[in-house]
Amino acid sequence: MSIPILVLVTIEILLMIGIPIAAVIVTRRKWGLPLSIVLAGAITFVASQVLHVPANGQLAKVFGLEAQPLVVQAIVLGLSAGVFEEVARYIVMRFWQKNVRSWREAFTLGLGHGGVEAILIGLTMALTLANMVVIVNAEDIAALGLPEGAAEQVAAFWEIPLYTPLLAVLERVIAMTLHVALSTVVALCFSKRAIWPLFAAILWHAFVDALAVYGVQTWGNIAVEGILLVLGLLSIGILVFTKRQLEYQV
């Protein structure tokens, strides 16, 4: 067991869970919006995944994704994520959270959406870390009944580069920024009385996810995170644009 990896992964878990919670606390104190909007955003993400995850399985079968070129896999998976998550956001705003029309409210909804994703990933990583600690400290690993190849996976976990946990945290912050920005874009559907913002949100979401899927297997983690950081800055630009658009509508 690598103590530096143990410490860094623990920090990763704490940040993945703590950053969204801290962001919610700060925005609530600043804007005074109800926690129900954050919870609605969280439910939006979970509900979208209930359909999104099995749909990906069906898409893999229909398109034979494993046999397709990586670029095709990236495009299909990117579009799948864009469609399910952005349509879910639109449906929630259209039929449930009908009062979420201002920039701040849409921002808060997106914070709940991206925040719960980060928290769930953090909790999953916590479970993974606990399992890795138990396995590596077991006196008889064979007695644990692990599947074939599990020992190699455990060894690989403790040999990951030291920067990997920090890159994972950066990726979650970028993803949260994306979700917040896209929520404000979807909110434009109602202020503009148009459907084009929904399609714009789907395409931007799909582009970012497709690039991540393709890049991780082509350029490596560091290069991909650098590109995602640039896209995260563009998402901040989107927030500036939507703020100007929505503030005139409130």
N, C-alpha and C positions, 0 to 999 in steps of 0.2 A: 504493500500500500504506500502510495506517495503522499506524504503530509502536505506538500505545497498544493497538489491537486485537490486534496480533501479540503484545505482551507479556501482555495479559490472557488471551487464548486459550491461550497457553503455560502460564500459571499455572493455568488451568482444567484443562488436560490433566494437569499434574503433580499437582494435588489429586485429580482423579478416580482416578488410578492410586495415588497415595500414601496417601490416607485409608484405603481398605480394607486395604491392606497394613499400615499402622500399627495399625489396629484389631485385625487378626489377631495381630500381634506382641504387643500389649498384653494381649489376652485370653489368649493362650497362656502368657505369663509369669505372669499372675495366677492362672489356673485349671489350667494344666498339661495341658490336653486335647490329644489327638493331632491332628496336622495333617490326618489322614485325614478327620476330620469336616468340616473346612473344604473339602477337595477334593470330598467327597461333595456338599456344598451347591453348589459350583461346577458339578459335573457335572449336578446336578439342574436347574439353570437352563438349561444348554446343551441338555440332553435335552428339556426342556419346549418350548424354542423350535424344535427340529427338527420338532415336530408343530404347535406353535402358529402359526408363521408361514405355512405352507401352508394351515392350517385357516382362517386369516383370509381368505386369498384365496378359498377356497371359500365362506365365509360371505358375502363381498362379492358373489359371483355369485348365490348362492341368494336372498339378501335384497335384491339390487340396492341395496347400501348407498349408493352414490354418489348415488342418486336419492331416498334416504330423508331425512327431517328429521334435523338434527344430533343431536337428543336420542336418536333411534333408533340412529344410528351409535355414539354414545357408550355406550349401554347394551349393544349387541351386542359391541362391542370390549372393554368392561369385563368383561362376563361371560366372554368368551373367555379373557382374561388370567387371571381368577380361577380358572376351571375347570382350565385346563391347568397353571398353576403350582402351585396348591394340591393338586391331585390327584397331580401329580408328587412333591410334597413328602411326601404321605401314602404313596405307593407306596414311595418310598425308605426312609422310616422303618419301614414295615410289612415289607418283604421284604429290604432290604439293610442299612441301619443300625439293626438291631434293638436295639442297646444305647443308642441315642439316645432317652433317656426323661426325663432330668433337664432342668431349666430351662437350666442352663449348656450342656449338650450341644445342646439345641434352638436356643438363642441362637447357638451357634457354627456350626451348620448353616445357619441363616439368614444369618449373616454371610458365609459362603462363597457363598451364593446371590445376595445383593444385591451383595456385593463384586465378584464376577466380572462382573456386569452393568455396574457402574460402570467397571471396568477396560477392558472391551470397548468401551464408549462412549468412554472416554478415548483408546484406541488408534485408534478410528475417527475421532475428532476430530483426532488427530495426523496421520493420513493426509490428511484434508481440508485441514488447515492447510498441510501440505507441498505439496499440489497447488495451493492458492491462491497460495502464494508463488512457485511455479514459473511459474504462468500469468501472474501480474501482472508478473513480471520478464522474461517472454519478449519478445524483440525483435519477433517476428512471431507474434501470437496466432493469426491465421488459419491459419498453417502447422501449428498443433497439431491441427487437424481437430476442433475442439470442436463439439458439437451446437448446433443453433439455440437461442438464448436463454441459452447458457452465459456469455457475456460479461456479461449483465445479472445473472446469479447471482453471478458473481465480484465485480462491483461492489457488489452488495447485501451480500455477506459482509463486505467492508471498511468498510461503513457501518452495521453493527449498533450499537445503543446500547452504551455502555461497560459498563453493568450486566449485559448479557446473559450473558457468561461466568460471572459470579459467581452469577447466578440458577441457571444450569445446575448449578453445584457444589452449591448449596443443595438443588436438586431431587434430586440423587443421594444426599445425606445423608439426606433425608426418605425416599427410596425404600429405602435400606438399613435405616433404622429400621423401616419397614413390613415388609420381608422378615424381619427378626429377630423382630418381634412375631408375625407370622403363623406362623412356624416353631414358636414356643412354643404358639400356639393349636392347631396341628395335633397337637403332642405330647400335648395333653390327650385326644385320641382314645384313646390307649393307657392313660393313667392313669385315665381315667373309664370306659374300656371302652364308649365311645359314639361315634357318628358325627356328632353335632351340631356338635362343634368344627370339623370339616372344612367343613361348610356355612357356619358362621359365618365361617371364614377366606375362603371363596370370595366371600361377599357383601361383606365388608369390602374385600377386594382389588378386586372389581368396582366397588364404589361409588367408591373413591379413583381408580381408572383412568378410569372414566366421567366423573367430575367434571373430571378433568384434560383429557380429550379435548374435552369440551363447553366448558370454561372458556377454554381457550387461544384458541379461535376466537370466543368471545363477549365475555369480559371483559378479555382481554389477559394477558400473561405475569406482570406484577407482581401483579395481583389474584389470579391462580391460585396463584402461589407463596405468597402470604399465606394463602390458604385451605388449601393443602397443608401449610403450616407448622402450622396449627391441627390438621389431621388427623394430622400427625407427632407432635404433643404427645399427642393421643388414643392414638396407637399406643404411646407411652411408658406411658400409663395402662394399656393392655392388658398391657404387659410386667410392670407392677407386679402386676396381677391374676393373670397366669399364674404369676409367681414364687411367689406365696402358694399357689396351687393345686398346683403341681408339687413344691414343696419338701416338702410334707406327704406326697408319694407316694414320695419317694426314700428 
